[in-house]
Amino acid sequence: MVKVKLFGLFRLDTGIREIELQASTVRELYPLLLDEAKKVKPDTKVTSKDIDGCIVVINGVQSRKSSKLNDGDVVMLMSPVCGG
């Protein structure tokens, strides 16, 4: 199991701060996260495209979506922020 901490749009829309999931790569987390989001908030506006655009940090190190995960890893997904 890996611990996934969520920030930005995903957290604001669903209220999910963190969740534990079983996955071997970051990309495998995406459909699992969407399923959980729909359980918590059936009318969620978060899409797989939103998750795919997130910055990925594994155990404090910025990583790629293709990165492999190990049992006990902490994955942080942060949606990009823009402003004016």
Secondary structure, 3 states (H helix, E strand, C coil): CEEEEEECHHHHHHCCCEEEECCCEHHHHHHHHHHHHHHHCCCCCCCHHHHHCCEEEECCEEECCCCECCCCCEEEEECCCCCC
